Amino acid sequence: MTAALDIRNLCVSIGDKPILQDFCLVVPKGEVHALMGPNGTGKSTLAKALAGHPDYTITGGEVYVDGENIVGLEPDVIAKKGLFMAFQYPSEIAGVSIANFIRAAVQARLPEGATFSATGYYKDLYAQMDLLKMDRSFTSRSINEGFSGGEKKRCEILQMLMLKPTYAIMDETDSGLDIDALRIVSEGVNRMRGPQMGALVITHYQRLLDYIVPDKVHVMAGGKIVKTGDKSLALELEAKGYDWLSTPLEAVTA
C-alpha cells in the first residue's frame, strides 16, 4: 500500500464547464506540499472536489488515500478515511457550539469498540486552544458565528489538531490573516507535521511559506501542474509573477 494522497488524471467540472483535466499530484505521507497559481486556474476546485463537494463533478480519474480510491464517496466518509479540508471561507453553523461540533467529529472517527473519554477530550481541546491562543470561552460559541477572519481560521486549525487527519488540504488558510494570526495558525499547522500526516497548502503568497516551509512547491495553470520545485520556486514567483510561465507544460523538478 502506498502511503500517499495520490491524484491520478483527475477531471472535474462545474456544471458543463470543465475545470481540471488529467490533473496529477502525489503528496506522500510526512511531506508538506504547496500549490500556487493564478486566480481561476482550479486550485479551490481541486480542494473542494477532493472533499466531495456536490457542486464539483468528478468526470474522470482516481484519488487514492493510502491506496484506497475515494472518488464517489460521500463527504463524511471521505473525512473518516482521513482527509481533512480547511476552507478559504469557513461556514457559520448557528446553534452548534465548537466543543460539541468537534466532539461529535472525534467520536464519529473512533475505531469500532473504542471508548470516548470526555475528560481526555476536554484536556486535549484546551491544550490545542492554548496553542492557538484561543480563549476557552470559544468552546460555547456557535461555529464561526460572529468570528473575525482570523478567529475562523484558528477554529479550522483547531479542528485539524483535534481530528488528527492523515492528509490535510488547506485552501488559502492565510487569506485575511494579520501577521500575528498568520504566525499562530502556522504554528498550529507545524505542530501536526511529521510522518503520520501529509498536507497540501494552497496559497497565493510566499509569506505563508516562510512559516510553513514546504518540501515541494507546485505551480498550477490551466487546470494542471506546470512546474514543480523546492521553496525557491515560490520566491521566484514572488519576484517575477506568473507571466514567466511561458512554457506551460515544462516541469522543473527539485
Backbone bond lengths (Angstrom), bond angles and torsions (degrees), N, CA, C in turn:
res aa  C-N    CA-C-N  psi(-1)  N-CA   C-N-CA  omega(-1)  CA-C   N-CA-C  phi
1 M - - - 1.454 - - 1.525 109.86 -
2 T 1.336 117.21 132.56 1.453 122.51 179.36 1.519 110.12 -84.74
3 A 1.335 116.91 123.58 1.466 121.29 179.54 1.521 108.65 -86.02
4 A 1.328 116.06 83.53 1.453 120.83 -176.98 1.518 110.41 -163.74
5 L 1.331 114.33 157.88 1.456 121.58 163.80 1.518 105.19 -89.71
6 D 1.323 116.00 109.35 1.455 122.34 -169.47 1.532 109.48 -117.53
7 I 1.335 116.12 107.52 1.465 122.35 -177.62 1.523 108.29 -102.65
8 R 1.328 116.31 118.73 1.460 121.22 -173.80 1.524 111.92 -120.22
9 N 1.335 115.37 113.63 1.466 121.96 173.39 1.531 112.62 50.73
10 L 1.321 115.61 45.57 1.456 120.96 -176.15 1.525 111.03 -75.50
11 C 1.325 115.65 130.01 1.457 122.69 176.78 1.528 107.95 -120.38
12 V 1.338 116.55 127.30 1.468 121.12 -176.36 1.519 109.33 -133.53
13 S 1.331 115.16 137.62 1.457 121.53 177.35 1.519 110.21 -126.28
14 I 1.338 115.20 152.76 1.459 122.33 168.91 1.523 106.35 -113.57
15 G 1.316 116.58 109.40 1.458 119.38 -170.77 1.506 109.53 64.66
16 D 1.327 116.65 -125.86 1.463 120.88 178.42 1.530 112.58 -95.74
17 K 1.317 117.18 3.18 1.462 120.67 -175.38 1.518 111.01 -97.58
18 P 1.337 118.56 114.99 1.470 120.54 176.03 1.530 111.03 -72.70
19 I 1.321 115.97 134.43 1.469 121.40 -179.54 1.524 110.82 -111.55
20 L 1.329 116.85 -49.63 1.460 121.68 178.15 1.514 109.39 -109.60
21 Q 1.326 116.64 136.75 1.460 122.15 178.24 1.523 109.40 -130.80
22 D 1.325 116.17 113.70 1.466 121.69 177.06 1.531 112.03 54.20
23 F 1.319 115.46 46.31 1.460 121.27 -179.88 1.528 109.43 -77.26
24 C 1.327 116.53 130.77 1.466 121.53 -178.95 1.524 110.08 -129.87
25 L 1.334 115.96 136.41 1.460 121.09 177.87 1.524 108.19 -164.44
26 V 1.328 116.26 139.82 1.464 121.66 175.64 1.519 108.36 -124.46
27 V 1.338 115.83 123.65 1.464 122.34 175.45 1.525 107.44 -115.09
28 P 1.332 118.23 100.18 1.463 120.09 -179.58 1.523 111.93 -65.59
29 K 1.305 116.39 150.19 1.453 120.74 174.44 1.530 108.10 -61.21
30 G 1.335 115.74 136.46 1.453 120.33 -178.91 1.515 114.17 95.82
31 E 1.342 117.37 -3.90 1.470 120.59 -179.68 1.529 110.65 -117.91
32 V 1.331 114.75 153.16 1.458 122.28 173.21 1.522 107.61 -114.85
33 H 1.330 115.86 122.01 1.462 121.42 178.27 1.521 108.90 -113.72
34 A 1.320 116.60 142.66 1.463 122.33 175.62 1.514 109.11 -105.93
35 L 1.326 116.28 141.08 1.464 122.45 177.16 1.519 108.37 -120.85
36 M 1.329 116.12 120.54 1.453 122.39 -178.16 1.530 109.37 -124.37
37 G 1.325 116.04 165.90 1.458 119.38 178.27 1.510 111.33 160.61
38 P 1.343 116.95 164.07 1.465 120.73 -179.62 1.522 111.85 -63.03
39 N 1.333 115.71 161.43 1.459 120.58 174.20 1.524 110.24 -58.99
40 G 1.331 115.86 142.83 1.456 120.52 174.41 1.508 114.89 81.51
41 T 1.324 117.72 8.88 1.464 119.02 -177.04 1.521 113.18 -89.47
42 G 1.352 117.00 -10.06 1.462 119.02 174.63 1.511 115.88 113.45
43 K 1.325 118.24 12.35 1.472 120.57 -176.92 1.531 111.42 -65.51
44 S 1.323 116.34 -49.76 1.465 119.50 179.70 1.531 111.28 -69.42
45 T 1.320 116.40 -32.20 1.469 119.93 175.53 1.518 109.92 -59.97
46 L 1.325 116.60 -43.49 1.464 120.93 177.69 1.515 110.54 -57.99
47 A 1.341 116.48 -49.53 1.459 120.62 -176.55 1.522 111.40 -60.23
48 K 1.310 116.89 -46.74 1.463 120.55 -176.45 1.519 111.68 -70.68
49 A 1.314 116.83 -35.40 1.468 119.70 177.45 1.532 110.33 -65.31
50 L 1.324 117.08 -41.07 1.466 120.38 178.62 1.521 111.34 -61.53
51 A 1.343 116.15 -35.21 1.460 120.60 -177.94 1.526 112.64 -81.15
52 G 1.339 117.18 -6.20 1.457 120.31 177.34 1.514 114.82 87.65
53 H 1.337 118.11 23.49 1.462 121.58 179.24 1.531 109.50 -60.36
54 P 1.334 118.17 130.41 1.474 120.26 -173.98 1.521 114.93 -68.20
55 D 1.334 118.46 -18.24 1.467 120.19 179.94 1.522 113.06 -79.70
56 Y 1.340 116.43 -7.86 1.462 120.89 -176.33 1.531 108.01 -115.04
57 T 1.323 115.79 114.54 1.461 121.06 -174.68 1.521 110.71 -96.47
58 I 1.321 116.09 120.91 1.468 121.04 174.99 1.518 107.93 -83.65
59 T 1.322 115.93 114.43 1.462 121.15 -176.07 1.520 113.12 -100.40
60 G 1.318 116.83 -6.40 1.460 119.70 178.87 1.510 111.04 -174.43
61 G 1.323 115.81 159.86 1.459 121.71 177.15 1.514 113.08 94.54
62 E 1.333 114.81 178.44 1.464 122.01 -179.50 1.523 109.71 -134.55
63 V 1.329 114.43 152.95 1.460 121.64 173.76 1.520 106.98 -129.77
64 Y 1.329 116.49 115.66 1.456 121.12 -177.03 1.526 110.62 -106.66
65 V 1.328 115.66 130.16 1.455 122.57 171.05 1.521 107.02 -108.31
66 D 1.319 115.39 105.96 1.466 121.31 -176.40 1.528 111.38 51.21
67 G 1.330 115.41 44.95 1.455 120.87 174.22 1.510 115.81 90.07
68 E 1.332 118.80 -4.18 1.464 121.49 -178.74 1.523 110.20 -109.62
69 N 1.323 116.95 125.39 1.453 121.70 -178.88 1.524 110.00 -73.87
70 I 1.341 117.23 124.29 1.457 121.08 -177.67 1.518 113.22 -103.71
71 V 1.320 118.05 -0.04 1.468 120.57 179.74 1.526 109.42 -62.83
72 G 1.323 115.24 131.30 1.455 120.73 178.77 1.507 114.66 92.76
73 L 1.340 117.59 -8.81 1.454 120.40 179.00 1.530 110.34 -80.34
74 E 1.328 116.71 155.29 1.458 121.80 177.05 1.534 109.52 -70.76
75 P 1.357 117.39 153.18 1.467 120.10 -177.70 1.525 114.38 -54.34
76 D 1.343 117.66 -40.11 1.462 118.88 -178.92 1.522 111.86 -67.80
77 V 1.331 115.98 -32.65 1.464 119.97 178.05 1.529 109.79 -70.88
78 I 1.337 116.37 -41.01 1.463 120.94 177.41 1.528 109.79 -59.35
79 A 1.336 116.41 -42.82 1.467 120.57 179.06 1.522 110.94 -62.27
80 K 1.324 116.49 -41.49 1.465 119.98 -179.76 1.529 111.52 -68.58
81 K 1.324 117.17 -22.96 1.465 120.17 175.77 1.528 111.58 -74.34
82 G 1.357 116.31 -9.76 1.461 119.38 175.09 1.506 116.04 113.90
83 L 1.351 117.98 7.26 1.464 120.62 -179.66 1.528 109.55 -97.80
84 F 1.332 116.15 125.72 1.466 122.37 -179.51 1.512 109.51 -113.93
85 M 1.331 116.11 139.98 1.457 121.35 179.69 1.521 109.94 -122.51
86 A 1.334 116.99 121.63 1.461 122.69 172.61 1.521 107.33 -102.16
87 F 1.320 116.55 117.88 1.460 121.31 -171.45 1.526 112.23 -84.04
88 Q 1.336 114.70 151.15 1.456 120.57 174.74 1.531 110.27 -65.67
89 Y 1.330 115.89 -39.35 1.464 121.55 178.73 1.529 108.64 -123.50
90 P 1.338 117.95 84.56 1.462 120.75 -177.97 1.529 112.02 -60.64
91 S 1.321 115.90 140.64 1.465 121.55 -178.05 1.522 111.07 -79.54
92 E 1.342 114.82 151.76 1.453 121.11 171.56 1.527 109.02 -88.94
93 I 1.331 116.07 139.72 1.464 121.15 177.66 1.523 107.28 -127.31
94 A 1.322 115.89 95.49 1.462 120.75 -177.10 1.524 110.58 -67.74
95 G 1.337 115.73 139.95 1.449 121.18 174.37 1.519 115.31 83.28
96 V 1.334 117.35 -0.63 1.471 121.05 178.61 1.525 107.83 -118.05
97 S 1.309 116.66 114.13 1.460 120.02 -177.19 1.524 110.98 -73.86
98 I 1.325 115.15 155.75 1.458 121.33 177.67 1.524 110.48 -56.93
99 A 1.339 115.91 -46.82 1.465 119.56 -177.01 1.522 111.48 -61.04
100 N 1.327 117.68 -45.04 1.461 120.63 -178.22 1.526 112.06 -71.29
101 F 1.330 116.41 -35.80 1.466 120.94 179.88 1.529 110.42 -63.79
102 I 1.330 116.01 -50.49 1.459 119.62 -178.35 1.528 110.21 -68.28
103 R 1.322 116.66 -37.65 1.464 119.82 178.64 1.528 110.72 -59.76
104 A 1.328 117.04 -44.94 1.465 120.34 179.53 1.526 110.93 -62.64
105 A 1.353 116.70 -39.60 1.465 120.48 179.88 1.523 111.31 -67.05
106 V 1.331 116.37 -40.89 1.468 120.64 178.80 1.528 110.16 -64.36
107 Q 1.325 117.55 -44.62 1.455 121.17 -179.38 1.525 111.48 -64.63
108 A 1.342 116.30 -36.77 1.467 120.02 -178.76 1.521 112.04 -65.91
109 R 1.320 116.75 -22.83 1.468 120.49 -176.93 1.528 113.17 -99.57
110 L 1.327 116.68 2.47 1.461 118.68 178.28 1.529 110.66 -66.77
111 P 1.319 117.70 140.30 1.469 120.13 175.20 1.530 110.25 -61.61
112 E 1.313 115.32 153.44 1.458 120.44 -179.81 1.532 109.98 -57.88
113 G 1.329 115.21 130.32 1.454 120.82 179.35 1.513 114.85 90.58
114 A 1.352 117.01 -11.41 1.463 119.95 -179.83 1.523 110.07 -76.46
115 T 1.310 116.83 147.46 1.458 121.47 179.31 1.521 110.41 -101.25
116 F 1.333 115.42 151.68 1.457 121.89 -179.25 1.523 109.40 -102.49
117 S 1.321 116.55 129.43 1.458 122.08 178.27 1.522 109.05 -105.85
118 A 1.333 116.50 110.62 1.462 120.34 179.12 1.523 110.86 -62.46
119 T 1.327 117.29 -38.44 1.463 121.28 179.63 1.524 110.81 -63.69
120 G 1.332 116.20 -45.90 1.459 120.51 178.67 1.515 111.91 -65.13
121 Y 1.333 115.58 -37.08 1.466 120.09 179.87 1.525 110.65 -62.15
122 Y 1.318 117.43 -50.40 1.462 119.61 -177.36 1.525 111.89 -69.24
123 K 1.301 117.75 -31.36 1.463 120.13 175.91 1.525 110.23 -62.90
124 D 1.330 116.31 -44.73 1.462 121.20 178.94 1.524 110.48 -67.55
125 L 1.347 116.99 -43.64 1.460 121.41 -179.36 1.522 111.29 -58.42
126 Y 1.332 116.80 -47.83 1.462 119.96 -178.42 1.527 111.38 -66.39
127 A 1.315 117.27 -35.87 1.466 120.51 178.68 1.526 110.75 -63.86
128 Q 1.323 117.05 -42.33 1.456 120.47 -179.97 1.536 110.93 -70.71
129 M 1.332 116.97 -36.27 1.468 120.00 176.66 1.520 110.82 -64.63
130 D 1.313 116.65 -38.58 1.467 119.87 177.08 1.528 110.33 -62.51
131 L 1.329 116.53 -40.75 1.461 120.54 178.39 1.528 110.93 -59.80
132 L 1.339 115.86 -39.90 1.463 121.26 -177.74 1.525 112.43 -88.66
133 K 1.349 116.15 5.19 1.465 121.63 -179.94 1.534 111.24 55.20
134 M 1.340 115.20 44.40 1.459 122.19 175.79 1.527 109.16 -101.30
135 D 1.318 117.04 128.45 1.459 120.48 176.75 1.524 109.69 -62.31
136 R 1.323 116.48 139.34 1.456 120.17 -175.54 1.530 113.09 -66.85
137 S 1.314 117.11 -15.66 1.462 119.87 175.95 1.532 111.76 -64.65
138 F 1.341 116.14 -17.73 1.462 119.79 179.13 1.526 111.96 -64.53
139 T 1.317 117.74 -21.66 1.465 119.45 -177.81 1.522 112.19 -60.42
140 S 1.340 117.27 -27.88 1.468 120.50 -178.44 1.518 113.14 -95.45
141 R 1.323 117.57 -2.65 1.468 120.59 -179.33 1.528 110.53 -85.56
142 S 1.339 115.20 149.64 1.457 120.03 178.23 1.521 110.25 -66.67
143 I 1.307 116.11 146.60 1.468 122.10 -176.51 1.526 111.25 -53.15
144 N 1.334 115.75 112.95 1.465 124.74 172.56 1.525 115.04 64.11
145 E 1.323 119.16 2.74 1.464 120.98 -176.95 1.525 109.64 -74.36
146 G 1.329 116.68 116.50 1.450 121.81 -178.45 1.516 114.42 75.67
147 F 1.332 117.12 11.27 1.466 120.89 -179.15 1.526 110.38 -79.68
148 S 1.318 115.60 148.95 1.464 120.48 168.68 1.525 108.85 -73.28
149 G 1.344 116.36 170.28 1.462 119.72 177.98 1.517 112.07 -58.61
150 G 1.331 116.48 -43.06 1.460 120.30 179.78 1.513 112.52 -65.91
151 E 1.335 117.21 -38.20 1.463 120.78 178.73 1.520 111.36 -66.17
152 K 1.323 116.22 -37.37 1.473 119.58 177.77 1.528 110.76 -63.64
153 K 1.325 116.55 -42.52 1.457 119.71 -178.44 1.530 110.86 -69.42
154 R 1.323 117.41 -36.42 1.467 119.33 175.87 1.524 110.39 -64.60
155 C 1.333 116.35 -37.46 1.464 120.20 178.25 1.529 110.62 -64.21
156 E 1.323 117.43 -38.20 1.464 121.17 177.09 1.533 110.79 -62.87
157 I 1.324 115.78 -45.72 1.461 119.35 -179.38 1.526 110.75 -68.34
158 L 1.329 117.14 -34.15 1.465 120.47 175.02 1.527 110.48 -58.73
159 Q 1.321 116.49 -44.40 1.462 120.31 177.98 1.525 111.02 -60.44
160 M 1.331 116.53 -41.81 1.458 120.35 179.10 1.530 111.30 -63.08
161 L 1.333 116.15 -43.76 1.462 120.07 -179.47 1.526 111.65 -63.21
162 M 1.323 116.36 -34.72 1.458 120.24 -178.75 1.526 112.30 -78.98
163 L 1.325 117.36 -35.63 1.465 120.79 -176.42 1.527 112.66 -83.86
164 K 1.333 115.99 -22.93 1.472 121.07 177.44 1.530 111.13 50.58
165 P 1.334 116.92 63.27 1.464 120.13 -177.49 1.524 112.37 -70.67
166 T 1.320 114.42 165.41 1.455 120.60 175.23 1.528 110.81 -80.17
167 Y 1.337 115.11 -36.12 1.469 121.46 177.86 1.518 108.77 -138.56
168 A 1.327 116.35 137.80 1.456 121.63 -179.86 1.526 109.55 -121.91
169 I 1.333 115.32 131.92 1.457 121.86 173.74 1.518 106.67 -109.70
170 M 1.327 117.47 119.60 1.463 121.42 -177.86 1.526 109.56 -116.21
171 D 1.339 114.88 107.93 1.461 121.23 -174.92 1.530 109.90 -91.90
172 E 1.328 115.90 100.79 1.466 123.49 177.85 1.529 111.44 49.99
173 T 1.319 114.87 51.71 1.458 121.36 178.33 1.524 111.38 -60.38
174 D 1.325 118.21 -24.86 1.456 121.89 -178.93 1.517 113.25 -82.25
175 S 1.334 118.15 -7.33 1.459 121.24 -176.98 1.526 111.02 -63.00
176 G 1.328 116.34 125.37 1.459 121.17 176.34 1.510 115.44 80.83
177 L 1.326 118.25 8.08 1.457 120.70 -178.40 1.533 111.30 -94.25
178 D 1.336 116.04 138.58 1.457 118.61 171.06 1.533 108.73 -80.96
179 I 1.313 117.30 179.18 1.464 121.13 -172.93 1.519 111.64 -61.60
180 D 1.343 117.33 -44.54 1.464 120.15 -178.58 1.526 111.44 -65.86
181 A 1.341 116.74 -44.41 1.466 120.40 -179.88 1.523 110.88 -65.17
182 L 1.331 117.01 -37.36 1.461 120.82 178.30 1.527 110.50 -61.29
183 R 1.313 116.35 -43.37 1.470 120.42 179.77 1.528 111.04 -64.63
184 I 1.320 116.80 -44.14 1.465 121.16 -177.73 1.520 111.35 -65.82
185 V 1.330 116.62 -45.76 1.465 120.87 178.66 1.526 110.16 -61.84
186 S 1.328 116.29 -41.35 1.464 120.38 179.65 1.521 111.66 -63.90
187 E 1.324 116.56 -37.65 1.465 120.03 177.01 1.521 110.76 -61.99
188 G 1.339 115.85 -37.27 1.454 119.57 176.94 1.512 112.16 -63.91
189 V 1.330 116.19 -43.34 1.467 120.54 178.22 1.523 110.12 -64.15
190 N 1.322 116.87 -45.69 1.469 120.28 -178.92 1.518 112.49 -63.36
191 R 1.327 116.36 -27.72 1.463 120.00 178.00 1.531 110.97 -63.02
192 M 1.346 116.48 -27.99 1.461 121.46 -178.62 1.534 112.58 -86.76
193 R 1.318 116.76 -10.69 1.463 118.95 -177.26 1.520 110.77 -63.88
194 G 1.318 115.43 142.08 1.450 119.88 179.55 1.513 110.10 156.82
195 P 1.308 117.25 -178.51 1.467 121.37 -173.80 1.519 114.90 -67.92
196 Q 1.333 117.68 -12.33 1.462 120.11 -175.32 1.526 113.69 -95.70
197 M 1.350 118.20 -3.00 1.455 119.68 -178.59 1.520 112.10 -142.47
198 G 1.329 115.66 139.80 1.451 121.81 170.12 1.514 108.61 -110.04
199 A 1.327 117.77 152.55 1.461 120.51 -177.36 1.520 110.86 -140.89
200 L 1.332 115.02 142.30 1.458 122.27 172.93 1.524 107.10 -118.38
201 V 1.328 116.19 113.90 1.457 122.97 -176.47 1.524 108.37 -103.83
202 I 1.325 116.29 113.95 1.464 121.76 179.53 1.526 108.13 -95.16
203 T 1.320 116.49 123.94 1.459 119.70 -177.22 1.524 111.00 -152.91
204 H 1.323 114.69 156.89 1.467 121.00 173.01 1.524 111.75 -94.79
205 Y 1.333 116.20 -19.06 1.453 118.83 -164.20 1.522 113.50 -121.61
206 Q 1.311 113.68 139.67 1.453 122.28 177.18 1.525 111.79 -62.60
207 R 1.331 117.79 -29.74 1.472 121.04 -172.86 1.526 112.22 -56.52
208 L 1.338 117.82 -37.91 1.464 120.40 179.47 1.520 110.72 -62.88
209 L 1.330 115.79 -35.29 1.464 120.47 -175.62 1.520 112.52 -77.40
210 D 1.340 117.33 -6.49 1.460 120.25 169.26 1.525 110.49 -73.08
211 Y 1.327 116.13 -26.15 1.466 121.68 -178.35 1.525 111.58 -99.21
212 I 1.321 116.65 -42.17 1.464 121.82 176.83 1.526 106.46 -108.65
213 V 1.313 117.06 89.92 1.465 120.89 -173.83 1.527 108.82 -76.28
214 P 1.329 117.54 118.08 1.461 120.15 -175.47 1.526 113.25 -81.52
215 D 1.327 115.22 153.49 1.458 119.94 172.32 1.523 110.51 -75.11
216 K 1.342 115.84 -33.50 1.463 120.87 177.08 1.521 109.43 -143.68
217 V 1.323 115.31 151.95 1.466 122.49 174.55 1.522 107.87 -120.98
218 H 1.334 115.89 129.67 1.464 121.92 177.39 1.521 108.89 -114.98
219 V 1.316 115.86 139.95 1.456 121.42 176.01 1.525 108.69 -110.14
220 M 1.328 115.38 129.52 1.456 121.59 -176.20 1.523 109.67 -110.61
221 A 1.321 116.38 137.62 1.468 122.44 175.12 1.516 108.05 -153.59
222 G 1.320 115.98 138.28 1.461 119.50 178.35 1.510 113.64 62.53
223 G 1.337 117.02 28.43 1.459 120.04 177.24 1.512 115.21 81.56
224 K 1.350 117.24 11.18 1.466 120.21 -179.41 1.526 110.60 -139.85
225 I 1.325 116.16 163.29 1.463 121.39 170.12 1.524 107.29 -77.22
226 V 1.337 116.10 126.18 1.468 119.25 -179.22 1.529 112.58 -113.12
227 K 1.315 117.70 -21.10 1.462 120.35 176.04 1.519 109.42 -147.76
228 T 1.314 115.62 146.32 1.457 122.05 176.83 1.529 108.61 -136.27
229 G 1.324 115.90 137.02 1.452 119.42 178.64 1.512 111.01 -160.35
230 D 1.334 116.17 -165.71 1.459 119.71 175.87 1.525 108.78 -93.11
231 K 1.335 117.58 -165.91 1.459 121.31 -175.91 1.529 112.68 -58.81
232 S 1.320 116.99 -25.37 1.465 119.71 -179.25 1.528 111.88 -63.82
233 L 1.327 116.74 -24.89 1.467 119.88 177.60 1.523 110.15 -64.19
234 A 1.330 117.49 -38.87 1.463 120.78 177.60 1.524 110.79 -64.48
235 L 1.328 117.17 -37.83 1.456 121.02 177.48 1.523 111.06 -65.09
236 E 1.328 115.73 -37.18 1.467 120.08 178.30 1.522 110.66 -66.40
237 L 1.323 116.37 -40.48 1.462 120.13 176.89 1.521 111.00 -62.72
238 E 1.331 116.15 -41.02 1.456 120.96 179.02 1.519 111.09 -60.12
239 A 1.324 115.91 -38.06 1.468 120.84 -176.87 1.524 112.80 -80.06
240 K 1.334 116.82 -36.23 1.467 120.58 -170.78 1.521 114.80 -109.78
241 G 1.347 117.32 -16.12 1.456 118.57 -172.62 1.521 110.41 75.97
242 Y 1.327 116.23 -166.50 1.459 120.35 -175.82 1.528 113.43 -97.87
243 D 1.334 117.60 -6.80 1.468 119.71 -177.03 1.522 112.81 -63.13
244 W 1.332 116.67 -25.15 1.467 119.50 -177.97 1.519 112.94 -75.20
245 L 1.350 117.11 -4.81 1.473 119.57 176.16 1.523 109.20 -77.37
246 S 1.313 115.38 67.07 1.471 120.57 -173.88 1.509 112.61 -82.10
247 T 1.344 116.81 -17.70 1.475 120.07 178.57 1.516 107.23 -117.81
248 P 1.345 118.34 85.09 1.469 123.01 -166.72 1.521 115.98 -61.65
249 L 1.309 120.07 -18.18 1.454 119.82 -178.94 1.521 111.35 -107.41
250 E 1.302 117.47 8.79 1.468 120.77 177.49 1.525 109.13 -75.86
251 A 1.301 117.77 134.18 1.471 122.26 177.04 1.528 108.55 -113.97
252 V 1.313 116.50 120.45 1.448 121.41 177.45 1.517 106.71 -107.54
253 T 1.302 118.07 105.43 1.457 120.58 -174.99 1.510 110.99 -95.59
254 A 1.339 113.52 146.26 1.472 118.18 -179.23 1.510 110.28 -82.10
